Amino acid sequence: MIESLFTTEALVALVTLATLEIVLGIDNLVFLSIVTARLPPEQRPSARRFGIALACVTRIMLLLSISWLASMTHDVLWSFSVRDLVLIVGGLFLLVKATMEIHAEVEGDDGEINAKPAASYWGAIAQIAIIDIVFSLDSVVTAVGMVNNVTIMVLAILIAVGVMLVAANPVANFIERRPTLKMLALSFLILVGVALIADGFGFHIPRGYLYFAMAFSAGVEALNIIVRRKPNRVVDGE
């Protein structure tokens, strides 16, 4: 059993799947950063670790329920399967959450620095748990379709979770310090929410399009940050 993990085919599958899990985890990481931003500063790191650990447990539990996942494609309500309903509800949740956060950011720009209301610790964890199920479903279904070895899938999830644990605080702090990046992240969540709802209705939008749009926007914002850091240039003739 262990020897089979050290074959070239198994290692290639592990690296490929782990990379894919990390990419799919970007959605989760962005949502985690947005939700925990309303907690008191001393509670944010533990909430992020708790949320990521919860995502790990959720993904592994779903992964071990492969037969149940296979049955989720059967229609249970009109022409919708359980998976479709979960994606639609999760997408709506993301749309509502991201819209409320954007509204709070806009309304908070009236001169009050601490206008953002504090969130409860367990309330934030509950929101993370809800969206973890949606993101985990997408991630696990992809993993099941790519690899037949459960051990490789579990290892890939653990590697992705380890990367998320390392990146969670730096990413969250980076987004929190830059309001324009935070708005981009919220817009990204709206795009993901729309994509989830579309998937639930049978219209698949490739994630690559979403990631390219976000990467392009982030690249433009990175150029703006570099330009703003440079000292004011003296115009010729003045």
Phi and psi in degrees as GROMACS dihedral restraints (atoms count N, CA, C in turn):
[ dihedral_restraints ]
;  ai    aj    ak    al  type     phi  dphi    fc
    3     4     5     6     1   -68.9    20    10
    4     5     6     7     1   -38.0    20    10
    6     7     8     9     1   -59.7    20    10
    7     8     9    10     1   -32.4    20    10
    9    10    11    12     1   -67.3    20    10
   10    11    12    13     1   -17.9    20    10
   12    13    14    15     1   -79.4    20    10
   13    14    15    16     1   -14.5    20    10
   15    16    17    18     1  -103.4    20    10
   16    17    18    19     1    13.2    20    10
   18    19    20    21     1   -79.4    20    10
   19    20    21    22     1   158.3    20    10
   21    22    23    24     1   -59.4    20    10
   22    23    24    25     1   -42.9    20    10
   24    25    26    27     1   -62.3    20    10
   25    26    27    28     1   -41.7    20    10
   27    28    29    30     1   -68.0    20    10
   28    29    30    31     1   -40.9    20    10
   30    31    32    33     1   -66.7    20    10
   31    32    33    34     1   -40.5    20    10
   33    34    35    36     1   -63.4    20    10
   34    35    36    37     1   -43.0    20    10
   36    37    38    39     1   -63.0    20    10
   37    38    39    40     1   -40.4    20    10
   39    40    41    42     1   -64.6    20    10
   40    41    42    43     1   -46.8    20    10
   42    43    44    45     1   -63.5    20    10
   43    44    45    46     1   -44.7    20    10
   45    46    47    48     1   -62.0    20    10
   46    47    48    49     1   -47.4    20    10
   48    49    50    51     1   -68.8    20    10
   49    50    51    52     1   -39.2    20    10
   51    52    53    54     1   -62.9    20    10
   52    53    54    55     1   -42.1    20    10
   54    55    56    57     1   -61.7    20    10
   55    56    57    58     1   -43.3    20    10
   57    58    59    60     1   -64.1    20    10
   58    59    60    61     1   -40.1    20    10
   60    61    62    63     1   -63.7    20    10
   61    62    63    64     1   -38.6    20    10
   63    64    65    66     1   -65.4    20    10
   64    65    66    67     1   -43.6    20    10
   66    67    68    69     1   -63.0    20    10
   67    68    69    70     1   -45.6    20    10
   69    70    71    72     1   -66.2    20    10
   70    71    72    73     1   -24.1    20    10
   72    73    74    75     1   -76.3    20    10
   73    74    75    76     1    -9.3    20    10
   75    76    77    78     1   -59.6    20    10
   76    77    78    79     1   -43.0    20    10
   78    79    80    81     1   -55.6    20    10
   79    80    81    82     1   -48.0    20    10
   81    82    83    84     1   -62.8    20    10
   82    83    84    85     1   -41.2    20    10
   84    85    86    87     1   -66.3    20    10
   85    86    87    88     1   -41.0    20    10
   87    88    89    90     1   -64.5    20    10
   88    89    90    91     1   -46.4    20    10
   90    91    92    93     1   -62.1    20    10
   91    92    93    94     1   -41.2    20    10
   93    94    95    96     1   -59.6    20    10
   94    95    96    97     1   -42.6    20    10
   96    97    98    99     1   -64.3    20    10
   97    98    99   100     1   -41.0    20    10
   99   100   101   102     1   -68.1    20    10
  100   101   102   103     1   -45.0    20    10
  102   103   104   105     1   -66.8    20    10
  103   104   105   106     1   -45.0    20    10
  105   106   107   108     1   -75.4    20    10
  106   107   108   109     1   -11.8    20    10
  108   109   110   111     1   -64.5    20    10
  109   110   111   112     1   -22.4    20    10
  111   112   113   114     1   -89.1    20    10
  112   113   114   115     1    -4.1    20    10
  114   115   116   117     1   -81.6    20    10
  115   116   117   118     1   158.8    20    10
  117   118   119   120     1   -57.5    20    10
  118   119   120   121     1   144.9    20    10
  120   121   122   123     1   -52.4    20    10
  121   122   123   124     1   -36.5    20    10
  123   124   125   126     1   -72.1    20    10
  124   125   126   127     1   -17.0    20    10
  126   127   128   129     1   -95.8    20    10
  127   128   129   130     1   -15.0    20    10
  129   130   131   132     1   -63.1    20    10
  130   131   132   133     1   -48.6    20    10
  132   133   134   135     1   -58.9    20    10
  133   134   135   136     1   -43.5    20    10
  135   136   137   138     1   -68.2    20    10
  136   137   138   139     1   -35.3    20    10
  138   139   140   141     1   -65.7    20    10
  139   140   141   142     1   -38.3    20    10
  141   142   143   144     1   -66.2    20    10
  142   143   144   145     1   -44.5    20    10
  144   145   146   147     1   -63.0    20    10
  145   146   147   148     1   -41.7    20    10
  147   148   149   150     1   -61.3    20    10
  148   149   150   151     1   -45.6    20    10
  150   151   152   153     1   -63.4    20    10
  151   152   153   154     1   -41.0    20    10
  153   154   155   156     1   -69.2    20    10
  154   155   156   157     1   -40.7    20    10
  156   157   158   159     1   -62.2    20    10
  157   158   159   160     1   -37.6    20    10
  159   160   161   162     1   -63.9    20    10
  160   161   162   163     1   -40.5    20    10
  162   163   164   165     1   -63.3    20    10
  163   164   165   166     1   -39.6    20    10
  165   166   167   168     1   -62.3    20    10
  166   167   168   169     1   -47.6    20    10
  168   169   170   171     1   -62.4    20    10
  169   170   171   172     1   -43.6    20    10
  171   172   173   174     1   -61.3    20    10
  172   173   174   175     1   -45.5    20    10
  174   175   176   177     1   -64.8    20    10
  175   176   177   178     1   -42.8    20    10
  177   178   179   180     1   -67.6    20    10
  178   179   180   181     1   -39.4    20    10
  180   181   182   183     1   -63.1    20    10
  181   182   183   184     1   -42.7    20    10
  183   184   185   186     1   -65.8    20    10
  184   185   186   187     1   -37.6    20    10
  186   187   188   189     1   -63.2    20    10
  187   188   189   190     1   -39.0    20    10
  189   190   191   192     1   -75.8    20    10
  190   191   192   193     1    -6.8    20    10
  192   193   194   195     1  -108.2    20    10
  193   194   195   196     1    46.7    20    10
  195   196   197   198     1   -58.6    20    10
  196   197   198   199     1   -41.7    20    10
  198   199   200   201     1   -63.8    20    10
  199   200   201   202     1   -36.6    20    10
  201   202   203   204     1   -68.1    20    10
  202   203   204   205     1   -39.5    20    10
  204   205   206   207     1   -61.0    20    10
  205   206   207   208     1   -38.2    20    10
  207   208   209   210     1   -63.6    20    10
  208   209   210   211     1   -33.7    20    10
  210   211   212   213     1   -79.6    20    10
  211   212   213   214     1    -9.4    20    10
  213   214   215   216     1   -72.9    20    10
  214   215   216   217     1   -10.2    20    10
  216   217   218   219     1   -87.8    20    10
  217   218   219   220     1    -4.0    20    10
  219   220   221   222     1   -80.2    20    10
  220   221   222   223     1   139.9    20    10
  222   223   224   225     1   -66.3    20    10
  223   224   225   226     1   133.6    20    10
  225   226   227   228     1  -123.5    20    10
  226   227   228   229     1   -21.9    20    10
  228   229   230   231     1  -141.2    20    10
  229   230   231   232     1   108.8    20    10
  231   232   233   234     1    54.7    20    10
  232   233   234   235     1  -120.2    20    10
  234   235   236   237     1  -105.4    20    10
  235   236   237   238     1    16.7    20    10
  237   238   239   240     1  -103.0    20    10
  238   239   240   241     1   136.6    20    10
  240   241   242   243     1   -91.3    20    10
  241   242   243   244     1   175.2    20    10
  243   244   245   246     1   -60.7    20    10
  244   245   246   247     1   -42.6    20    10
  246   247   248   249     1   -60.7    20    10
  247   248   249   250     1   -43.0    20    10
  249   250   251   252     1   -60.4    20    10
  250   251   252   253     1   -44.9    20    10
  252   253   254   255     1   -65.0    20    10
  253   254   255   256     1   -40.2    20    10
  255   256   257   258     1   -63.4    20    10
  256   257   258   259     1   -42.7    20    10
  258   259   260   261     1   -64.6    20    10
  259   260   261   262     1   -41.4    20    10
  261   262   263   264     1   -66.0    20    10
  262   263   264   265     1   -47.6    20    10
  264   265   266   267     1   -63.3    20    10
  265   266   267   268     1   -42.6    20    10
  267   268   269   270     1   -64.1    20    10
  268   269   270   271     1   -40.3    20    10
  270   271   272   273     1   -64.1    20    10
  271   272   273   274     1   -42.0    20    10
  273   274   275   276     1   -63.3    20    10
  274   275   276   277     1   -40.3    20    10
  276   277   278   279     1   -60.2    20    10
  277   278   279   280     1   -44.7    20    10
  279   280   281   282     1   -62.8    20    10
  280   281   282   283     1   -42.5    20    10
  282   283   284   285     1   -60.6    20    10
  283   284   285   286     1   -47.5    20    10
  285   286   287   288     1   -64.6    20    10
  286   287   288   289     1   -46.9    20    10
  288   289   290   291     1   -61.9    20    10
  289   290   291   292     1   -47.6    20    10
  291   292   293   294     1   -65.5    20    10
  292   293   294   295     1   -39.8    20    10
  294   295   296   297     1   -64.3    20    10
  295   296   297   298     1   -42.3    20    10
  297   298   299   300     1   -63.6    20    10
  298   299   300   301     1   -39.4    20    10
  300   301   302   303     1   -67.0    20    10
  301   302   303   304     1   -41.5    20    10
  303   304   305   306     1   -62.7    20    10
  304   305   306   307     1   -43.0    20    10
  306   307   308   309     1   -60.3    20    10
  307   308   309   310     1   -43.2    20    10
  309   310   311   312     1   -64.4    20    10
  310   311   312   313     1   -39.0    20    10
  312   313   314   315     1   -65.3    20    10
  313   314   315   316     1   -42.9    20    10
  315   316   317   318     1   -67.2    20    10
  316   317   318   319     1   -45.6    20    10
  318   319   320   321     1   -68.6    20    10
  319   320   321   322     1   -23.0    20    10
  321   322   323   324     1   -83.0    20    10
  322   323   324   325     1    -0.7    20    10
  324   325   326   327     1   -91.5    20    10
  325   326   327   328     1    30.5    20    10
  327   328   329   330     1   -99.3    20    10
  328   329   330   331     1    21.8    20    10
  330   331   332   333     1   101.8    20    10
  331   332   333   334     1   -11.0    20    10
  333   334   335   336     1   -92.0    20    10
  334   335   336   337     1   112.0    20    10
  336   337   338   339     1   -66.7    20    10
  337   338   339   340     1   -38.6    20    10
  339   340   341   342     1  -103.6    20    10
  340   341   342   343     1    42.3    20    10
  342   343   344   345     1   -74.1    20    10
  343   344   345   346     1   -19.8    20    10
  345   346   347   348     1   -71.9    20    10
  346   347   348   349     1   126.8    20    10
  348   349   350   351     1   -72.0    20    10
  349   350   351   352     1   146.1    20    10
  351   352   353   354     1   -75.5    20    10
  352   353   354   355     1   143.9    20    10
  354   355   356   357     1   -99.7    20    10
  355   356   357   358     1   155.7    20    10
  357   358   359   360     1   -79.5    20    10
  358   359   360   361     1   148.8    20    10
  360   361   362   363     1   -60.2    20    10
  361   362   363   364     1   -51.7    20    10
  363   364   365   366     1   -73.0    20    10
  364   365   366   367     1   -24.9    20    10
  366   367   368   369     1   -66.4    20    10
  367   368   369   370     1   -41.1    20    10
  369   370   371   372     1   -65.5    20    10
  370   371   372   373     1   -41.5    20    10
  372   373   374   375     1   -62.5    20    10
  373   374   375   376     1   -39.5    20    10
  375   376   377   378     1   -63.2    20    10
  376   377   378   379     1   -41.8    20    10
  378   379   380   381     1   -64.3    20    10
  379   380   381   382     1   -41.4    20    10
  381   382   383   384     1   -62.5    20    10
  382   383   384   385     1   -41.1    20    10
  384   385   386   387     1   -62.4    20    10
  385   386   387   388     1   -41.2    20    10
  387   388   389   390     1   -62.4    20    10
  388   389   390   391     1   -49.3    20    10
  390   391   392   393     1   -76.1    20    10
  391   392   393   394     1   -24.5    20    10
  393   394   395   396     1   -57.9    20    10
  394   395   396   397     1   -39.8    20    10
  396   397   398   399     1   -61.3    20    10
  397   398   399   400     1   -43.1    20    10
  399   400   401   402     1   -66.3    20    10
  400   401   402   403     1   -50.2    20    10
  402   403   404   405     1   -66.2    20    10
  403   404   405   406     1   -36.4    20    10
  405   406   407   408     1   -66.6    20    10
  406   407   408   409     1   -37.8    20    10
  408   409   410   411     1   -60.3    20    10
  409   410   411   412     1   -47.5    20    10
  411   412   413   414     1   -61.0    20    10
  412   413   414   415     1   -44.3    20    10
  414   415   416   417     1   -67.0    20    10
  415   416   417   418     1   -45.4    20    10
  417   418   419   420     1   -69.8    20    10
  418   419   420   421     1   -40.5    20    10
  420   421   422   423     1   -59.8    20    10
  421   422   423   424     1   -39.8    20    10
  423   424   425   426     1   -64.0    20    10
  424   425   426   427     1   -43.1    20    10
  426   427   428   429     1   -63.4    20    10
  427   428   429   430     1   -44.3    20    10
  429   430   431   432     1   -62.3    20    10
  430   431   432   433     1   -35.0    20    10
  432   433   434   435     1   -74.8    20    10
  433   434   435   436     1   -18.7    20    10
  435   436   437   438     1   -97.4    20    10
  436   437   438   439     1   -40.4    20    10
  438   439   440   441     1  -129.4    20    10
  439   440   441   442     1   141.6    20    10
  441   442   443   444     1   -96.9    20    10
  442   443   444   445     1    -9.8    20    10
  444   445   446   447     1   -90.6    20    10
  445   446   447   448     1   113.4    20    10
  447   448   449   450     1   -64.0    20    10
  448   449   450   451     1   -36.9    20    10
  450   451   452   453     1   -61.3    20    10
  451   452   453   454     1   -43.1    20    10
  453   454   455   456     1   -63.8    20    10
  454   455   456   457     1   -40.4    20    10
  456   457   458   459     1   -64.4    20    10
  457   458   459   460     1   -41.6    20    10
  459   460   461   462     1   -65.4    20    10
  460   461   462   463     1   -42.8    20    10
  462   463   464   465     1   -62.1    20    10
  463   464   465   466     1   -41.1    20    10
  465   466   467   468     1   -62.5    20    10
  466   467   468   469     1   -41.4    20    10
  468   469   470   471     1   -63.9    20    10
  469   470   471   472     1   -43.0    20    10
  471   472   473   474     1   -64.2    20    10
  472   473   474   475     1   -39.1    20    10
  474   475   476   477     1   -64.0    20    10
  475   476   477   478     1   -45.3    20    10
  477   478   479   480     1   -62.4    20    10
  478   479   480   481     1   -41.6    20    10
  480   481   482   483     1   -65.1    20    10
  481   482   483   484     1   -39.0    20    10
  483   484   485   486     1   -61.1    20    10
  484   485   486   487     1   -42.6    20    10
  486   487   488   489     1   -63.2    20    10
  487   488   489   490     1   -41.5    20    10
  489   490   491   492     1   -64.1    20    10
  490   491   492   493     1   -38.7    20    10
  492   493   494   495     1   -61.5    20    10
  493   494   495   496     1   -40.8    20    10
  495   496   497   498     1   -70.3    20    10
  496   497   498   499     1   -38.7    20    10
  498   499   500   501     1   -87.3    20    10
  499   500   501   502     1   -16.7    20    10
  501   502   503   504     1   -56.9    20    10
  502   503   504   505     1   -55.8    20    10
  504   505   506   507     1   -66.2    20    10
  505   506   507   508     1   -47.1    20    10
  507   508   509   510     1   -58.9    20    10
  508   509   510   511     1   -42.8    20    10
  510   511   512   513     1   -65.0    20    10
  511   512   513   514     1   -45.9    20    10
  513   514   515   516     1   -62.7    20    10
  514   515   516   517     1   -44.3    20    10
  516   517   518   519     1   -65.7    20    10
  517   518   519   520     1   -37.9    20    10
  519   520   521   522     1   -64.2    20    10
  520   521   522   523     1   -44.7    20    10
  522   523   524   525     1   -66.5    20    10
  523   524   525   526     1   -41.8    20    10
  525   526   527   528     1   -64.9    20    10
  526   527   528   529     1   -32.9    20    10
  528   529   530   531     1   -77.3    20    10
  529   530   531   532     1   -13.9    20    10
  531   532   533   534     1  -125.6    20    10
  532   533   534   535     1    98.3    20    10
  534   535   536   537     1   -56.2    20    10
  535   536   537   538     1   -35.5    20    10
  537   538   539   540     1   -69.2    20    10
  538   539   540   541     1   -36.6    20    10
  540   541   542   543     1   -67.7    20    10
  541   542   543   544     1   -35.6    20    10
  543   544   545   546     1   -64.1    20    10
  544   545   546   547     1   -39.5    20    10
  546   547   548   549     1   -66.1    20    10
  547   548   549   550     1   -37.6    20    10
  549   550   551   552     1   -62.9    20    10
  550   551   552   553     1   -40.9    20    10
  552   553   554   555     1   -64.2    20    10
  553   554   555   556     1   -40.6    20    10
  555   556   557   558     1   -65.8    20    10
  556   557   558   559     1   -39.4    20    10
  558   559   560   561     1   -63.9    20    10
  559   560   561   562     1   -36.7    20    10
  561   562   563   564     1   -62.4    20    10
  562   563   564   565     1   -40.7    20    10
  564   565   566   567     1   -64.0    20    10
  565   566   567   568     1   -35.2    20    10
  567   568   569   570     1   -65.2    20    10
  568   569   570   571     1   -42.3    20    10
  570   571   572   573     1   -60.8    20    10
  571   572   573   574     1   -43.4    20    10
  573   574   575   576     1   -64.2    20    10
  574   575   576   577     1   -40.7    20    10
  576   577   578   579     1   -60.9    20    10
  577   578   579   580     1   -43.8    20    10
  579   580   581   582     1   -62.7    20    10
  580   581   582   583     1   -41.1    20    10
  582   583   584   585     1   -64.3    20    10
  583   584   585   586     1   -39.8    20    10
  585   586   587   588     1   -64.3    20    10
  586   587   588   589     1   -43.7    20    10
  588   589   590   591     1   -63.8    20    10
  589   590   591   592     1   -42.6    20    10
  591   592   593   594     1   -61.0    20    10
  592   593   594   595     1   -42.0    20    10
  594   595   596   597     1   -61.3    20    10
  595   596   597   598     1   -39.8    20    10
  597   598   599   600     1   -62.5    20    10
  598   599   600   601     1   -30.7    20    10
  600   601   602   603     1   -92.8    20    10
  601   602   603   604     1     6.0    20    10
  603   604   605   606     1    91.6    20    10
  604   605   606   607     1     8.5    20    10
  606   607   608   609     1  -108.2    20    10
  607   608   609   610     1   100.6    20    10
  609   610   611   612     1   -81.4    20    10
  610   611   612   613     1   126.9    20    10
  612   613   614   615     1  -108.8    20    10
  613   614   615   616     1   115.2    20    10
  615   616   617   618     1   -56.3    20    10
  616   617   618   619     1   131.3    20    10
  618   619   620   621     1   -61.5    20    10
  619   620   621   622     1   -26.8    20    10
  621   622   623   624     1   -57.3    20    10
  622   623   624   625     1   -36.1    20    10
  624   625   626   627     1   -63.8    20    10
  625   626   627   628     1   -43.0    20    10
  627   628   629   630     1   -65.5    20    10
  628   629   630   631     1   -45.1    20    10
  630   631   632   633     1   -66.3    20    10
  631   632   633   634     1   -35.3    20    10
  633   634   635   636     1   -65.8    20    10
  634   635   636   637     1   -44.0    20    10
  636   637   638   639     1   -60.4    20    10
  637   638   639   640     1   -43.5    20    10
  639   640   641   642     1   -69.0    20    10
  640   641   642   643     1   -40.6    20    10
  642   643   644   645     1   -64.3    20    10
  643   644   645   646     1   -39.5    20    10
  645   646   647   648     1   -64.1    20    10
  646   647   648   649     1   -45.2    20    10
  648   649   650   651     1   -63.3    20    10
  649   650   651   652     1   -42.6    20    10
  651   652   653   654     1   -64.7    20    10
  652   653   654   655     1   -36.3    20    10
  654   655   656   657     1   -64.3    20    10
  655   656   657   658     1   -43.0    20    10
  657   658   659   660     1   -62.0    20    10
  658   659   660   661     1   -42.7    20    10
  660   661   662   663     1   -66.0    20    10
  661   662   663   664     1   -35.3    20    10
  663   664   665   666     1   -62.5    20    10
  664   665   666   667     1   -40.0    20    10
  666   667   668   669     1   -63.5    20    10
  667   668   669   670     1   -39.8    20    10
  669   670   671   672     1   -62.2    20    10
  670   671   672   673     1   -40.5    20    10
  672   673   674   675     1   -64.2    20    10
  673   674   675   676     1   -41.1    20    10
  675   676   677   678     1   -63.7    20    10
  676   677   678   679     1   -42.5    20    10
  678   679   680   681     1   -64.9    20    10
  679   680   681   682     1   -41.0    20    10
  681   682   683   684     1   -67.8    20    10
  682   683   684   685     1   -25.7    20    10
  684   685   686   687     1   -77.4    20    10
  685   686   687   688     1   -21.3    20    10
  687   688   689   690     1   -74.2    20    10
  688   689   690   691     1   144.1    20    10
  690   691   692   693     1   -64.2    20    10
  691   692   693   694     1   152.7    20    10
  693   694   695   696     1   -59.3    20    10
  694   695   696   697     1   127.5    20    10
  696   697   698   699     1   -81.0    20    10
  697   698   699   700     1   144.6    20    10
  699   700   701   702     1   -84.1    20    10
  700   701   702   703     1   125.6    20    10
  702   703   704   705     1   -75.3    20    10
  703   704   705   706     1   137.5    20    10
  705   706   707   708     1   -58.5    20    10
  706   707   708   709     1   134.0    20    10
  708   709   710   711     1    94.4    20    10
  709   710   711   712     1    -8.2    20    10
